Amino acid sequence: MTGVRALLLVGAVFLGVLAIILLRGEGRAVLAFLRAAWETAVIGVVLGVITLLGTVLAFGTGGLLGHLDSLMASVVAVLP
């Protein structure tokens, strides 16, 4: 199974479980969980950027500069 198929399978299972929970009337708990997960992801991205910038300042730009553009593009894609 390729990585893309595995991700699609996990996404389908997650959406199925989410639909069952919402149909059972536990919508508020699910929404609170999703909001907490989103906030945790944003905090993780911000800490990752700070760590990368600290590494660049400490050790020079070297090979990290090429990866900085892709990292910033992913940060912009994650933030609302």
N, CA, C, O and CB atoms as a CASP TS submission, in Angstrom:
PFRMAT TS
TARGET T0000
AUTHOR 0000-0000-0000
METHOD Language model
MODEL 1
PARENT N/A
ATOM      1  N   MET     1       0.854  -1.177   0.000  1.00  0.00           N
ATOM      2  CA  MET     1       0.000   0.000   0.000  1.00  0.00           C
ATOM      3  C   MET     1       0.898   1.238   0.000  1.00  0.00           C
ATOM      4  O   MET     1       1.806   1.362   0.822  1.00  0.00           O
ATOM      5  CB  MET     1      -0.971  -0.001   1.232  1.00  0.00           C
ATOM      6  N   THR     2       0.633   2.134  -0.919  1.00  0.00           N
ATOM      7  CA  THR     2       1.447   3.342  -0.996  1.00  0.00           C
ATOM      8  C   THR     2       1.077   4.306   0.120  1.00  0.00           C
ATOM      9  O   THR     2       0.055   4.146   0.787  1.00  0.00           O
ATOM     10  CB  THR     2       1.282   4.020  -2.361  1.00  0.00           C
ATOM     11  N   GLY     3       1.921   5.304   0.309  1.00  0.00           N
ATOM     12  CA  GLY     3       1.668   6.289   1.360  1.00  0.00           C
ATOM     13  C   GLY     3       0.388   7.065   1.137  1.00  0.00           C
ATOM     14  O   GLY     3      -0.336   7.368   2.085  1.00  0.00           O
ATOM     15  N   VAL     4       0.105   7.391  -0.127  1.00  0.00           N
ATOM     16  CA  VAL     4      -1.104   8.165  -0.430  1.00  0.00           C
ATOM     17  C   VAL     4      -2.349   7.337  -0.133  1.00  0.00           C
ATOM     18  O   VAL     4      -3.318   7.843   0.434  1.00  0.00           O
ATOM     19  CB  VAL     4      -1.106   8.624  -1.907  1.00  0.00           C
ATOM     20  N   ARG     5      -2.320   6.075  -0.515  1.00  0.00           N
ATOM     21  CA  ARG     5      -3.482   5.217  -0.240  1.00  0.00           C
ATOM     22  C   ARG     5      -3.680   5.027   1.257  1.00  0.00           C
ATOM     23  O   ARG     5      -4.810   4.993   1.745  1.00  0.00           O
ATOM     24  CB  ARG     5      -3.317   3.850  -0.922  1.00  0.00           C
ATOM     25  N   ALA     6      -2.573   4.904   1.981  1.00  0.00           N
ATOM     26  CA  ALA     6      -2.682   4.749   3.434  1.00  0.00           C
ATOM     27  C   ALA     6      -3.288   5.999   4.059  1.00  0.00           C
ATOM     28  O   ALA     6      -4.133   5.905   4.950  1.00  0.00           O
ATOM     29  CB  ALA     6      -1.301   4.459   4.056  1.00  0.00           C
ATOM     30  N   LEU     7      -2.857   7.175   3.593  1.00  0.00           N
ATOM     31  CA  LEU     7      -3.424   8.421   4.123  1.00  0.00           C
ATOM     32  C   LEU     7      -4.905   8.541   3.796  1.00  0.00           C
ATOM     33  O   LEU     7      -5.696   8.978   4.632  1.00  0.00           O
ATOM     34  CB  LEU     7      -2.670   9.629   3.565  1.00  0.00           C
ATOM     35  N   LEU     8      -5.281   8.155   2.579  1.00  0.00           N
ATOM     36  CA  LEU     8      -6.698   8.197   2.213  1.00  0.00           C
ATOM     37  C   LEU     8      -7.518   7.234   3.062  1.00  0.00           C
ATOM     38  O   LEU     8      -8.635   7.556   3.467  1.00  0.00           O
ATOM     39  CB  LEU     8      -6.876   7.865   0.731  1.00  0.00           C
ATOM     40  N   LEU     9      -6.966   6.057   3.332  1.00  0.00           N
ATOM     41  CA  LEU     9      -7.670   5.085   4.168  1.00  0.00           C
ATOM     42  C   LEU     9      -7.839   5.609   5.588  1.00  0.00           C
ATOM     43  O   LEU     9      -8.919   5.494   6.169  1.00  0.00           O
ATOM     44  CB  LEU     9      -6.919   3.749   4.185  1.00  0.00           C
ATOM     45  N   VAL    10      -6.788   6.178   6.145  1.00  0.00           N
ATOM     46  CA  VAL    10      -6.869   6.738   7.500  1.00  0.00           C
ATOM     47  C   VAL    10      -7.873   7.882   7.534  1.00  0.00           C
ATOM     48  O   VAL    10      -8.657   7.991   8.476  1.00  0.00           O
ATOM     49  CB  VAL    10      -5.480   7.229   7.977  1.00  0.00           C
ATOM     50  N   GLY    11      -7.855   8.736   6.513  1.00  0.00           N
ATOM     51  CA  GLY    11      -8.813   9.839   6.448  1.00  0.00           C
ATOM     52  C   GLY    11     -10.245   9.353   6.357  1.00  0.00           C
ATOM     53  O   GLY    11     -11.136   9.915   6.994  1.00  0.00           O
ATOM     54  N   ALA    12     -10.474   8.308   5.565  1.00  0.00           N
ATOM     55  CA  ALA    12     -11.831   7.765   5.437  1.00  0.00           C
ATOM     56  C   ALA    12     -12.310   7.164   6.751  1.00  0.00           C
ATOM     57  O   ALA    12     -13.461   7.357   7.144  1.00  0.00           O
ATOM     58  CB  ALA    12     -11.881   6.707   4.330  1.00  0.00           C
ATOM     59  N   VAL    13     -11.429   6.436   7.428  1.00  0.00           N
ATOM     60  CA  VAL    13     -11.804   5.861   8.722  1.00  0.00           C
ATOM     61  C   VAL    13     -12.097   6.968   9.723  1.00  0.00           C
ATOM     62  O   VAL    13     -13.077   6.892  10.465  1.00  0.00           O
ATOM     63  CB  VAL    13     -10.689   4.938   9.256  1.00  0.00           C
ATOM     64  N   PHE    14     -11.249   8.004   9.750  1.00  0.00           N
ATOM     65  CA  PHE    14     -11.458   9.121  10.673  1.00  0.00           C
ATOM     66  C   PHE    14     -12.787   9.814  10.401  1.00  0.00           C
ATOM     67  O   PHE    14     -13.534  10.115  11.333  1.00  0.00           O
ATOM     68  CB  PHE    14     -10.308  10.129  10.562  1.00  0.00           C
ATOM     69  N   LEU    15     -13.085  10.068   9.129  1.00  0.00           N
ATOM     70  CA  LEU    15     -14.353  10.727   8.803  1.00  0.00           C
ATOM     71  C   LEU    15     -15.547   9.842   9.152  1.00  0.00           C
ATOM     72  O   LEU    15     -16.587  10.347   9.576  1.00  0.00           O
ATOM     73  CB  LEU    15     -14.394  11.095   7.316  1.00  0.00           C
ATOM     74  N   GLY    16     -15.410   8.537   8.979  1.00  0.00           N
ATOM     75  CA  GLY    16     -16.487   7.627   9.360  1.00  0.00           C
ATOM     76  C   GLY    16     -16.745   7.646  10.854  1.00  0.00           C
ATOM     77  O   GLY    16     -17.892   7.716  11.294  1.00  0.00           O
ATOM     78  N   VAL    17     -15.675   7.585  11.632  1.00  0.00           N
ATOM     79  CA  VAL    17     -15.824   7.644  13.092  1.00  0.00           C
ATOM     80  C   VAL    17     -16.403   8.986  13.510  1.00  0.00           C
ATOM     81  O   VAL    17     -17.264   9.043  14.388  1.00  0.00           O
ATOM     82  CB  VAL    17     -14.468   7.409  13.792  1.00  0.00           C
ATOM     83  N   LEU    18     -15.939  10.067  12.889  1.00  0.00           N
ATOM     84  CA  LEU    18     -16.455  11.401  13.195  1.00  0.00           C
ATOM     85  C   LEU    18     -17.948  11.492  12.881  1.00  0.00           C
ATOM     86  O   LEU    18     -18.707  12.069  13.659  1.00  0.00           O
ATOM     87  CB  LEU    18     -15.682  12.471  12.406  1.00  0.00           C
ATOM     88  N   ALA    19     -18.373  10.931  11.757  1.00  0.00           N
ATOM     89  CA  ALA    19     -19.795  10.959  11.401  1.00  0.00           C
ATOM     90  C   ALA    19     -20.632  10.178  12.407  1.00  0.00           C
ATOM     91  O   ALA    19     -21.716  10.621  12.787  1.00  0.00           O
ATOM     92  CB  ALA    19     -20.006  10.388   9.994  1.00  0.00           C
ATOM     93  N   ILE    20     -20.141   9.027  12.839  1.00  0.00           N
ATOM     94  CA  ILE    20     -20.882   8.232  13.830  1.00  0.00           C
ATOM     95  C   ILE    20     -21.016   9.001  15.140  1.00  0.00           C
ATOM     96  O   ILE    20     -22.087   9.020  15.747  1.00  0.00           O
ATOM     97  CB  ILE    20     -20.180   6.877  14.078  1.00  0.00           C
ATOM     98  N   ILE    21     -19.934   9.630  15.572  1.00  0.00           N
ATOM     99  CA  ILE    21     -19.978  10.386  16.832  1.00  0.00           C
ATOM    100  C   ILE    21     -20.938  11.562  16.716  1.00  0.00           C
ATOM    101  O   ILE    21     -21.704  11.834  17.641  1.00  0.00           O
ATOM    102  CB  ILE    21     -18.570  10.886  17.217  1.00  0.00           C
ATOM    103  N   LEU    22     -20.898  12.259  15.585  1.00  0.00           N
ATOM    104  CA  LEU    22     -21.804  13.398  15.403  1.00  0.00           C
ATOM    105  C   LEU    22     -23.258  12.946  15.361  1.00  0.00           C
ATOM    106  O   LEU    22     -24.132  13.626  15.899  1.00  0.00           O
ATOM    107  CB  LEU    22     -21.456  14.159  14.119  1.00  0.00           C
ATOM    108  N   LEU    23     -23.528  11.810  14.731  1.00  0.00           N
ATOM    109  CA  LEU    23     -24.899  11.306  14.664  1.00  0.00           C
ATOM    110  C   LEU    23     -25.411  10.861  16.029  1.00  0.00           C
ATOM    111  O   LEU    23     -26.619  10.858  16.267  1.00  0.00           O
ATOM    112  CB  LEU    23     -24.982  10.150  13.683  1.00  0.00           C
ATOM    113  N   ARG    24     -24.516  10.492  16.910  1.00  0.00           N
ATOM    114  CA  ARG    24     -24.926  10.074  18.253  1.00  0.00           C
ATOM    115  C   ARG    24     -25.138  11.267  19.180  1.00  0.00           C
ATOM    116  O   ARG    24     -25.539  11.082  20.329  1.00  0.00           O
ATOM    117  CB  ARG    24     -23.884   9.136  18.853  1.00  0.00           C
ATOM    118  N   GLY    25     -24.882  12.477  18.712  1.00  0.00           N
ATOM    119  CA  GLY    25     -25.152  13.663  19.516  1.00  0.00           C
ATOM    120  C   GLY    25     -23.994  14.153  20.357  1.00  0.00           C
ATOM    121  O   GLY    25     -24.193  14.942  21.280  1.00  0.00           O
ATOM    122  N   GLU    26     -22.785  13.701  20.056  1.00  0.00           N
ATOM    123  CA  GLU    26     -21.613  14.134  20.822  1.00  0.00           C
ATOM    124  C   GLU    26     -20.827  15.192  20.051  1.00  0.00           C
ATOM    125  O   GLU    26     -19.598  15.227  20.116  1.00  0.00           O
ATOM    126  CB  GLU    26     -20.705  12.931  21.151  1.00  0.00           C
ATOM    127  N   GLY    27     -21.521  16.034  19.337  1.00  0.00           N
ATOM    128  CA  GLY    27     -20.872  17.012  18.469  1.00  0.00           C
ATOM    129  C   GLY    27     -19.977  17.996  19.194  1.00  0.00           C
ATOM    130  O   GLY    27     -18.905  18.341  18.696  1.00  0.00           O
ATOM    131  N   ARG    28     -20.398  18.453  20.361  1.00  0.00           N
ATOM    132  CA  ARG    28     -19.596  19.449  21.084  1.00  0.00           C
ATOM    133  C   ARG    28     -18.252  18.889  21.516  1.00  0.00           C
ATOM    134  O   ARG    28     -17.236  19.580  21.448  1.00  0.00           O
ATOM    135  CB  ARG    28     -20.353  19.954  22.303  1.00  0.00           C
ATOM    136  N   ALA    29     -18.244  17.642  21.960  1.00  0.00           N
ATOM    137  CA  ALA    29     -16.981  17.026  22.380  1.00  0.00           C
ATOM    138  C   ALA    29     -16.037  16.871  21.192  1.00  0.00           C
ATOM    139  O   ALA    29     -14.833  17.096  21.316  1.00  0.00           O
ATOM    140  CB  ALA    29     -17.238  15.654  23.036  1.00  0.00           C
ATOM    141  N   VAL    30     -16.586  16.487  20.041  1.00  0.00           N
ATOM    142  CA  VAL    30     -15.751  16.325  18.848  1.00  0.00           C
ATOM    143  C   VAL    30     -15.191  17.664  18.404  1.00  0.00           C
ATOM    144  O   VAL    30     -14.009  17.765  18.076  1.00  0.00           O
ATOM    145  CB  VAL    30     -16.552  15.682  17.706  1.00  0.00           C
ATOM    146  N   LEU    31     -16.027  18.688  18.391  1.00  0.00           N
ATOM    147  CA  LEU    31     -15.552  20.004  17.971  1.00  0.00           C
ATOM    148  C   LEU    31     -14.496  20.548  18.925  1.00  0.00           C
ATOM    149  O   LEU    31     -13.542  21.191  18.488  1.00  0.00           O
ATOM    150  CB  LEU    31     -16.718  20.981  17.877  1.00  0.00           C
ATOM    151  N   ALA    32     -14.655  20.297  20.218  1.00  0.00           N
ATOM    152  CA  ALA    32     -13.639  20.726  21.182  1.00  0.00           C
ATOM    153  C   ALA    32     -12.326  19.992  20.937  1.00  0.00           C
ATOM    154  O   ALA    32     -11.252  20.590  21.016  1.00  0.00           O
ATOM    155  CB  ALA    32     -14.124  20.484  22.626  1.00  0.00           C
ATOM    156  N   PHE    33     -12.411  18.687  20.639  1.00  0.00           N
ATOM    157  CA  PHE    33     -11.204  17.912  20.346  1.00  0.00           C
ATOM    158  C   PHE    33     -10.513  18.422  19.085  1.00  0.00           C
ATOM    159  O   PHE    33      -9.294  18.594  19.074  1.00  0.00           O
ATOM    160  CB  PHE    33     -11.550  16.426  20.191  1.00  0.00           C
ATOM    161  N   LEU    34     -11.284  18.665  18.022  1.00  0.00           N
ATOM    162  CA  LEU    34     -10.688  19.145  16.773  1.00  0.00           C
ATOM    163  C   LEU    34     -10.052  20.516  16.948  1.00  0.00           C
ATOM    164  O   LEU    34      -8.996  20.791  16.378  1.00  0.00           O
ATOM    165  CB  LEU    34     -11.741  19.199  15.670  1.00  0.00           C
ATOM    166  N   ARG    35     -10.691  21.377  17.733  1.00  0.00           N
ATOM    167  CA  ARG    35     -10.115  22.704  17.976  1.00  0.00           C
ATOM    168  C   ARG    35      -8.801  22.586  18.746  1.00  0.00           C
ATOM    169  O   ARG    35      -7.831  23.273  18.424  1.00  0.00           O
ATOM    170  CB  ARG    35     -11.112  23.594  18.754  1.00  0.00           C
ATOM    171  N   ALA    36      -8.762  21.727  19.753  1.00  0.00           N
ATOM    172  CA  ALA    36      -7.528  21.532  20.518  1.00  0.00           C
ATOM    173  C   ALA    36      -6.433  20.938  19.638  1.00  0.00           C
ATOM    174  O   ALA    36      -5.269  21.325  19.750  1.00  0.00           O
ATOM    175  CB  ALA    36      -7.783  20.620  21.731  1.00  0.00           C
ATOM    176  N   ALA    37      -6.796  20.002  18.763  1.00  0.00           N
ATOM    177  CA  ALA    37      -5.805  19.404  17.864  1.00  0.00           C
ATOM    178  C   ALA    37      -5.255  20.447  16.900  1.00  0.00           C
ATOM    179  O   ALA    37      -4.055  20.460  16.626  1.00  0.00           O
ATOM    180  CB  ALA    37      -6.421  18.231  17.081  1.00  0.00           C
ATOM    181  N   TRP    38      -6.120  21.326  16.377  1.00  0.00           N
ATOM    182  CA  TRP    38      -5.680  22.374  15.457  1.00  0.00           C
ATOM    183  C   TRP    38      -4.732  23.340  16.157  1.00  0.00           C
ATOM    184  O   TRP    38      -3.691  23.701  15.610  1.00  0.00           O
ATOM    185  CB  TRP    38      -6.887  23.134  14.888  1.00  0.00           C
ATOM    186  N   GLU    39      -5.097  23.760  17.375  1.00  0.00           N
ATOM    187  CA  GLU    39      -4.237  24.688  18.109  1.00  0.00           C
ATOM    188  C   GLU    39      -2.890  24.053  18.421  1.00  0.00           C
ATOM    189  O   GLU    39      -1.861  24.725  18.360  1.00  0.00           O
ATOM    190  CB  GLU    39      -4.917  25.140  19.405  1.00  0.00           C
ATOM    191  N   THR    40      -2.883  22.775  18.752  1.00  0.00           N
ATOM    192  CA  THR    40      -1.628  22.070  19.020  1.00  0.00           C
ATOM    193  C   THR    40      -0.766  22.005  17.764  1.00  0.00           C
ATOM    194  O   THR    40       0.453  22.163  17.840  1.00  0.00           O
ATOM    195  CB  THR    40      -1.907  20.652  19.544  1.00  0.00           C
ATOM    196  N   ALA    41      -1.387  21.775  16.612  1.00  0.00           N
ATOM    197  CA  ALA    41      -0.631  21.721  15.359  1.00  0.00           C
ATOM    198  C   ALA    41      -0.008  23.069  15.038  1.00  0.00           C
ATOM    199  O   ALA    41       1.144  23.133  14.608  1.00  0.00           O
ATOM    200  CB  ALA    41      -1.533  21.275  14.208  1.00  0.00           C
ATOM    201  N   VAL    42      -0.756  24.144  15.241  1.00  0.00           N
ATOM    202  CA  VAL    42      -0.227  25.484  14.964  1.00  0.00           C
ATOM    203  C   VAL    42       0.931  25.797  15.901  1.00  0.00           C
ATOM    204  O   VAL    42       1.943  26.351  15.471  1.00  0.00           O
ATOM    205  CB  VAL    42      -1.334  26.551  15.106  1.00  0.00           C
ATOM    206  N   ILE    43       0.795  25.449  17.179  1.00  0.00           N
ATOM    207  CA  ILE    43       1.879  25.680  18.136  1.00  0.00           C
ATOM    208  C   ILE    43       3.115  24.883  17.726  1.00  0.00           C
ATOM    209  O   ILE    43       4.234  25.389  17.819  1.00  0.00           O
ATOM    210  CB  ILE    43       1.436  25.295  19.571  1.00  0.00           C
ATOM    211  N   GLY    44       2.930  23.654  17.279  1.00  0.00           N
ATOM    212  CA  GLY    44       4.058  22.835  16.837  1.00  0.00           C
ATOM    213  C   GLY    44       4.776  23.426  15.644  1.00  0.00           C
ATOM    214  O   GLY    44       6.004  23.393  15.580  1.00  0.00           O
ATOM    215  N   VAL    45       4.021  23.970  14.690  1.00  0.00           N
ATOM    216  CA  VAL    45       4.641  24.594  13.517  1.00  0.00           C
ATOM    217  C   VAL    45       5.425  25.828  13.925  1.00  0.00           C
ATOM    218  O   VAL    45       6.542  26.037  13.452  1.00  0.00           O
ATOM    219  CB  VAL    45       3.578  24.965  12.469  1.00  0.00           C
ATOM    220  N   VAL    46       4.855  26.650  14.800  1.00  0.00           N
ATOM    221  CA  VAL    46       5.549  27.862  15.249  1.00  0.00           C
ATOM    222  C   VAL    46       6.836  27.500  15.986  1.00  0.00           C
ATOM    223  O   VAL    46       7.875  28.114  15.744  1.00  0.00           O
ATOM    224  CB  VAL    46       4.633  28.707  16.162  1.00  0.00           C
ATOM    225  N   LEU    47       6.783  26.518  16.874  1.00  0.00           N
ATOM    226  CA  LEU    47       7.994  26.101  17.586  1.00  0.00           C
ATOM    227  C   LEU    47       9.034  25.523  16.628  1.00  0.00           C
ATOM    228  O   LEU    47      10.232  25.729  16.820  1.00  0.00           O
ATOM    229  CB  LEU    47       7.647  25.069  18.663  1.00  0.00           C
ATOM    230  N   GLY    48       8.591  24.808  15.611  1.00  0.00           N
ATOM    231  CA  GLY    48       9.520  24.285  14.611  1.00  0.00           C
ATOM    232  C   GLY    48      10.223  25.386  13.842  1.00  0.00           C
ATOM    233  O   GLY    48      11.423  25.296  13.582  1.00  0.00           O
ATOM    234  N   VAL    49       9.481  26.428  13.475  1.00  0.00           N
ATOM    235  CA  VAL    49      10.085  27.559  12.763  1.00  0.00           C
ATOM    236  C   VAL    49      11.087  28.273  13.657  1.00  0.00           C
ATOM    237  O   VAL    49      12.173  28.635  13.204  1.00  0.00           O
ATOM    238  CB  VAL    49       9.002  28.545  12.283  1.00  0.00           C
ATOM    239  N   ILE    50      10.734  28.481  14.923  1.00  0.00           N
ATOM    240  CA  ILE    50      11.654  29.146  15.853  1.00  0.00           C
ATOM    241  C   ILE    50      12.926  28.316  16.021  1.00  0.00           C
ATOM    242  O   ILE    50      14.027  28.866  16.051  1.00  0.00           O
ATOM    243  CB  ILE    50      10.975  29.374  17.229  1.00  0.00           C
ATOM    244  N   THR    51      12.780  27.006  16.129  1.00  0.00           N
ATOM    245  CA  THR    51      13.946  26.128  16.266  1.00  0.00           C
ATOM    246  C   THR    51      14.827  26.186  15.024  1.00  0.00           C
ATOM    247  O   THR    51      16.052  26.253  15.130  1.00  0.00           O
ATOM    248  CB  THR    51      13.501  24.684  16.526  1.00  0.00           C
ATOM    249  N   LEU    52      14.206  26.160  13.850  1.00  0.00           N
ATOM    250  CA  LEU    52      14.982  26.216  12.611  1.00  0.00           C
ATOM    251  C   LEU    52      15.720  27.541  12.484  1.00  0.00           C
ATOM    252  O   LEU    52      16.890  27.570  12.100  1.00  0.00           O
ATOM    253  CB  LEU    52      14.071  26.008  11.402  1.00  0.00           C
ATOM    254  N   LEU    53      15.043  28.634  12.805  1.00  0.00           N
ATOM    255  CA  LEU    53      15.701  29.939  12.720  1.00  0.00           C
ATOM    256  C   LEU    53      16.836  30.046  13.728  1.00  0.00           C
ATOM    257  O   LEU    53      17.874  30.638  13.429  1.00  0.00           O
ATOM    258  CB  LEU    53      14.690  31.066  12.950  1.00  0.00           C
ATOM    259  N   GLY    54      16.654  29.484  14.911  1.00  0.00           N
ATOM    260  CA  GLY    54      17.739  29.468  15.894  1.00  0.00           C
ATOM    261  C   GLY    54      18.928  28.661  15.406  1.00  0.00           C
ATOM    262  O   GLY    54      20.076  29.038  15.641  1.00  0.00           O
ATOM    263  N   THR    55      18.661  27.552  14.728  1.00  0.00           N
ATOM    264  CA  THR    55      19.743  26.738  14.165  1.00  0.00           C
ATOM    265  C   THR    55      20.483  27.493  13.075  1.00  0.00           C
ATOM    266  O   THR    55      21.710  27.431  12.996  1.00  0.00           O
ATOM    267  CB  THR    55      19.193  25.421  13.608  1.00  0.00           C
ATOM    268  N   VAL    56      19.749  28.199  12.239  1.00  0.00           N
ATOM    269  CA  VAL    56      20.379  28.990  11.175  1.00  0.00           C
ATOM    270  C   VAL    56      21.259  30.067  11.781  1.00  0.00           C
ATOM    271  O   VAL    56      22.377  30.287  11.314  1.00  0.00           O
ATOM    272  CB  VAL    56      19.313  29.626  10.253  1.00  0.00           C
ATOM    273  N   LEU    57      20.772  30.741  12.815  1.00  0.00           N
ATOM    274  CA  LEU    57      21.571  31.794  13.448  1.00  0.00           C
ATOM    275  C   LEU    57      22.804  31.219  14.137  1.00  0.00           C
ATOM    276  O   LEU    57      23.866  31.842  14.126  1.00  0.00           O
ATOM    277  CB  LEU    57      20.724  32.569  14.458  1.00  0.00           C
ATOM    278  N   ALA    58      22.673  30.045  14.731  1.00  0.00           N
ATOM    279  CA  ALA    58      23.791  29.469  15.477  1.00  0.00           C
ATOM    280  C   ALA    58      24.853  28.855  14.564  1.00  0.00           C
ATOM    281  O   ALA    58      26.047  28.999  14.827  1.00  0.00           O
ATOM    282  CB  ALA    58      23.279  28.418  16.437  1.00  0.00           C
ATOM    283  N   PHE    59      24.436  28.175  13.501  1.00  0.00           N
ATOM    284  CA  PHE    59      25.381  27.412  12.682  1.00  0.00           C
ATOM    285  C   PHE    59      25.543  27.955  11.274  1.00  0.00           C
ATOM    286  O   PHE    59      26.240  27.343  10.465  1.00  0.00           O
ATOM    287  CB  PHE    59      24.945  25.986  12.608  1.00  0.00           C
ATOM    288  N   GLY    60      24.935  29.061  10.961  1.00  0.00           N
ATOM    289  CA  GLY    60      25.032  29.606   9.607  1.00  0.00           C
ATOM    290  C   GLY    60      23.959  29.026   8.702  1.00  0.00           C
ATOM    291  O   GLY    60      23.243  28.095   9.073  1.00  0.00           O
ATOM    292  N   THR    61      23.864  29.587   7.523  1.00  0.00           N
ATOM    293  CA  THR    61      22.780  29.186   6.628  1.00  0.00           C
ATOM    294  C   THR    61      23.060  27.878   5.925  1.00  0.00           C
ATOM    295  O   THR    61      22.119  27.129   5.666  1.00  0.00           O
ATOM    296  CB  THR    61      22.530  30.257   5.607  1.00  0.00           C
ATOM    297  N   GLY    62      24.284  27.564   5.606  1.00  0.00           N
ATOM    298  CA  GLY    62      24.686  26.279   5.029  1.00  0.00           C
ATOM    299  C   GLY    62      23.612  25.606   4.195  1.00  0.00           C
ATOM    300  O   GLY    62      23.086  26.205   3.257  1.00  0.00           O
ATOM    301  N   GLY    63      23.285  24.373   4.526  1.00  0.00           N
ATOM    302  CA  GLY    63      22.285  23.610   3.780  1.00  0.00           C
ATOM    303  C   GLY    63      20.863  23.884   4.224  1.00  0.00           C
ATOM    304  O   GLY    63      19.915  23.409   3.599  1.00  0.00           O
ATOM    305  N   LEU    64      20.704  24.644   5.293  1.00  0.00           N
ATOM    306  CA  LEU    64      19.348  24.881   5.802  1.00  0.00           C
ATOM    307  C   LEU    64      18.585  25.918   4.990  1.00  0.00           C
ATOM    308  O   LEU    64      17.354  25.916   4.980  1.00  0.00           O
ATOM    309  CB  LEU    64      19.411  25.324   7.244  1.00  0.00           C
ATOM    310  N   LEU    65      19.310  26.806   4.307  1.00  0.00           N
ATOM    311  CA  LEU    65      18.636  27.893   3.603  1.00  0.00           C
ATOM    312  C   LEU    65      17.733  27.364   2.496  1.00  0.00           C
ATOM    313  O   LEU    65      16.657  27.914   2.258  1.00  0.00           O
ATOM    314  CB  LEU    65      19.660  28.861   3.021  1.00  0.00           C
ATOM    315  N   GLY    66      18.156  26.311   1.826  1.00  0.00           N
ATOM    316  CA  GLY    66      17.330  25.742   0.764  1.00  0.00           C
ATOM    317  C   GLY    66      16.027  25.172   1.291  1.00  0.00           C
ATOM    318  O   GLY    66      15.008  25.210   0.602  1.00  0.00           O
ATOM    319  N   HIS    67      16.050  24.646   2.503  1.00  0.00           N
ATOM    320  CA  HIS    67      14.848  24.051   3.085  1.00  0.00           C
ATOM    321  C   HIS    67      13.948  25.093   3.740  1.00  0.00           C
ATOM    322  O   HIS    67      12.790  24.809   4.046  1.00  0.00           O
ATOM    323  CB  HIS    67      15.233  22.997   4.104  1.00  0.00           C
ATOM    324  N   LEU    68      14.467  26.282   3.954  1.00  0.00           N
ATOM    325  CA  LEU    68      13.687  27.318   4.631  1.00  0.00           C
ATOM    326  C   LEU    68      12.488  27.747   3.793  1.00  0.00           C
ATOM    327  O   LEU    68      11.412  27.999   4.336  1.00  0.00           O
ATOM    328  CB  LEU    68      14.566  28.529   4.940  1.00  0.00           C
ATOM    329  N   ASP    69      12.664  27.833   2.464  1.00  0.00           N
ATOM    330  CA  ASP    69      11.549  28.227   1.602  1.00  0.00           C
ATOM    331  C   ASP    69      10.407  27.225   1.671  1.00  0.00           C
ATOM    332  O   ASP    69       9.243  27.616   1.767  1.00  0.00           O
ATOM    333  CB  ASP    69      12.021  28.375   0.162  1.00  0.00           C
ATOM    334  N   SER    70      10.725  25.945   1.624  1.00  0.00           N
ATOM    335  CA  SER    70       9.664  24.939   1.679  1.00  0.00           C
ATOM    336  C   SER    70       9.001  24.922   3.049  1.00  0.00           C
ATOM    337  O   SER    70       7.796  24.691   3.149  1.00  0.00           O
ATOM    338  CB  SER    70      10.223  23.551   1.347  1.00  0.00           C
ATOM    339  N   LEU    71       9.774  25.164   4.107  1.00  0.00           N
ATOM    340  CA  LEU    71       9.193  25.205   5.448  1.00  0.00           C
ATOM    341  C   LEU    71       8.231  26.382   5.580  1.00  0.00           C
ATOM    342  O   LEU    71       7.133  26.235   6.117  1.00  0.00           O
ATOM    343  CB  LEU    71      10.299  25.300   6.513  1.00  0.00           C
ATOM    344  N   MET    72       8.646  27.545   5.090  1.00  0.00           N
ATOM    345  CA  MET    72       7.773  28.716   5.188  1.00  0.00           C
ATOM    346  C   MET    72       6.514  28.529   4.343  1.00  0.00           C
ATOM    347  O   MET    72       5.439  28.989   4.727  1.00  0.00           O
ATOM    348  CB  MET    72       8.523  29.984   4.747  1.00  0.00           C
ATOM    349  N   ALA    73       6.637  27.862   3.205  1.00  0.00           N
ATOM    350  CA  ALA    73       5.454  27.588   2.386  1.00  0.00           C
ATOM    351  C   ALA    73       4.488  26.674   3.132  1.00  0.00           C
ATOM    352  O   ALA    73       3.274  26.853   3.045  1.00  0.00           O
ATOM    353  CB  ALA    73       5.859  26.952   1.040  1.00  0.00           C
ATOM    354  N   SER    74       5.019  25.697   3.863  1.00  0.00           N
ATOM    355  CA  SER    74       4.135  24.814   4.621  1.00  0.00           C
ATOM    356  C   SER    74       3.506  25.545   5.795  1.00  0.00           C
ATOM    357  O   SER    74       2.366  25.256   6.161  1.00  0.00           O
ATOM    358  CB  SER    74       4.900  23.589   5.117  1.00  0.00           C
ATOM    359  N   VAL    75       4.227  26.490   6.393  1.00  0.00           N
ATOM    360  CA  VAL    75       3.662  27.278   7.491  1.00  0.00           C
ATOM    361  C   VAL    75       2.508  28.120   6.980  1.00  0.00           C
ATOM    362  O   VAL    75       1.457  28.190   7.616  1.00  0.00           O
ATOM    363  CB  VAL    75       4.738  28.178   8.138  1.00  0.00           C
ATOM    364  N   VAL    76       2.696  28.758   5.838  1.00  0.00           N
ATOM    365  CA  VAL    76       1.631  29.588   5.270  1.00  0.00           C
ATOM    366  C   VAL    76       0.430  28.725   4.909  1.00  0.00           C
ATOM    367  O   VAL    76      -0.710  29.173   5.033  1.00  0.00           O
ATOM    368  CB  VAL    76       2.137  30.352   4.025  1.00  0.00           C
ATOM    369  N   ALA    77       0.665  27.499   4.467  1.00  0.00           N
ATOM    370  CA  ALA    77      -0.440  26.612   4.109  1.00  0.00           C
ATOM    371  C   ALA    77      -1.221  26.154   5.338  1.00  0.00           C
ATOM    372  O   ALA    77      -2.419  25.892   5.237  1.00  0.00           O
ATOM    373  CB  ALA    77       0.084  25.400   3.350  1.00  0.00           C
ATOM    374  N   VAL    78      -0.562  26.052   6.505  1.00  0.00           N
ATOM    375  CA  VAL    78      -1.231  25.571   7.718  1.00  0.00           C
ATOM    376  C   VAL    78      -2.012  26.676   8.399  1.00  0.00           C
ATOM    377  O   VAL    78      -3.115  26.442   8.893  1.00  0.00           O
ATOM    378  CB  VAL    78      -0.218  24.986   8.688  1.00  0.00           C
ATOM    379  N   LEU    79      -1.455  27.877   8.434  1.00  0.00           N
ATOM    380  CA  LEU    79      -2.109  28.965   9.163  1.00  0.00           C
ATOM    381  C   LEU    79      -3.341  29.444   8.413  1.00  0.00           C
ATOM    382  O   LEU    79      -3.339  29.493   7.183  1.00  0.00           O
ATOM    383  CB  LEU    79      -1.135  30.135   9.384  1.00  0.00           C
ATOM    384  N   PRO    80      -4.397  29.799   9.145  1.00  0.00           N
ATOM    385  CA  PRO    80      -5.642  30.233   8.478  1.00  0.00           C
ATOM    386  C   PRO    80      -5.508  31.593   7.847  1.00  0.00           C
ATOM    387  O   PRO    80      -6.463  32.094   7.252  1.00  0.00           O
ATOM    388  CB  PRO    80      -6.790  30.254   9.461  1.00  0.00           C
TER
END
